[in-house]
Amino acid sequence: MSTSATATREPWNKGKLVGQKTPLRLKDIWAIRVRLQLAENIRDLALFELAIDSKLRACDLVKLRVRDVSHGNHVASRAIVTQQKTKRPVQFEITEQTRTALEEWMQRAYLRNDDYLFPSRLSSAGHLSTRQYARIVKSWVTSIGLDPAYS
């Protein structure tokens, strides 16, 4: 095999934006929120609202359990979660609209205290995978006409 063939191969990420994306603007957040409400997509609305409120990494967000955000049938106004990457606790406020969305999701999905907040329909791991979460986020972003490579 010649060295010229390997020298011309391009890196997989050439010309692509990798790493952290630019944050969504307020109008984009509202556009996604309204679309999810109109579609009555309760799980995605609860997931979106909690992601915005908590600012958690995907790996921490998908591993949340019902008990992490609620007391009995009611979602708490604050939660504390230990981050996987830093091993540090992070506290965040859960807004009223997020609490409402989460309570509706938990009732509709018949979730109990020990259940994952966003269970997987397929995986035996129990919770939504970070890859599936990334696909969901991509669908939200493209639904409002943004390029997912830059958002």
N, C-alpha and C positions, 0 to 999 in steps of 0.2 A: 504494500500500500504506500502510495506516495505521501510525502509530508505536505504537499500543496493542498491536498484534499482536506486534511485535518486543519490546516491553517485558515482555510476560508469558511469554516463552519462558524455560524454566528451563535452567540450566547442566547439561551432561551429568553432572557429578560431584556435583550437589546431593544431600545425604543419603548419599553413598557414602564409604567409607573409601578414600582414595587414598594412595599413597606406601608407606612401609615398614609392614609388618604386624607384629602382635605375634608374638614368637618362640613356637615350639612348646614345650610343657612336656615334661618327661622321659617322662611316661606316654604322651603323644601320639607321641613319637618311637618308643617301644617298640611301641606299637600298630601304627604304620605298618610298622615293621621286621618284626614278626611276620606281618602280612598279606602282605607281599611275599615272605617266606620260604615261607609256606604255599602261596601261589599259584605258587611257583617262578618268579617273575618276576626272572630274573637281572639283566637290564639295569637295570631300575628299582631293584632292590636296590643294585646297584653305584653307580648315580647318586645315590640317596638317601644311602647311607653316605658317599660322597665329598663330597656337599654339606654334610653335617653336620660331617665332619672338617675340611674346608677353609674353610668359611664364605665361599667365593668368591661373587661376584656371578654371576648366571646367564650373562651374556655371557662371563665368563672360564671358567666351569665347562664350558659346551658346546664351547668351543674347545680344550680340553685334548687333547693327543695322547698316544698310548701312551708315547712316550719321555719325556714330562713326569713320569710317575709310576713308571716301571719301568726296570729294568736287565735286559735279556734277557727271560726269561720270568717274572721275579720282580718284584713290586711293591715299591718302596723304602719304608722306614719314614718317610721325610721327602721333601717335595718343595718346590721353590721355583718360583713362577710370577710373572711380571711382570703386574700388573693393567693392563687396558686403560685404565681411567678415570684412575688416578693415575700410571701409568707407574712405579710403585714395585714392587720385588719383595716378595712375601709368602711366608713359609715356614710350612708346616704339617705336623703329624705325621699319618701315615696309620696308623690303628689296625689291629690284627691282623684283626678281623672285616671291615674295609673291604678290606684287602689280599686276603683270601680271596675276597670277593665280586668284586673287580676281576679277580683271576687267573682265576676261573671264567668271568666275562663275556668276557675277552679270548680265552680258549681257545674258548669256544662260538661267538664271533663271528669267529674266525680273524683277529684283528687283528694287524697288523704294526707295527713301531716307528714308522713315519711316519704311520700311520692316526690319524684322530680317535678318541678314546676312546669317544665316543658318536655314531657316524655316522648321518646321515639316511637314511631309506629312500626318501625322495622327492626331496629337494632336490639340485640340482647343486652347492650350496655345500659339501657334504661333511659338515657336522656338523649335529646337531640344532639347530633354531632356538630362540631364546629364547622365542618364542611357544609353540612345541610344549612346551618345558620347563615353561612356566607352566601349560599344560593338564595336563601330567603331575602337577605339584605339586598342582593343584586336585583331581585325581582321588584322590591320596593323602589329602588333607585331608578330602574328602567321604566317603571310604571308612571313616573312623573317626568320622563323625558331626559333624564341625566345620563351621561356616559358612566357606566359603573367602573371603568378603569381610572377615573379621576375623582370618584366620590367615595 
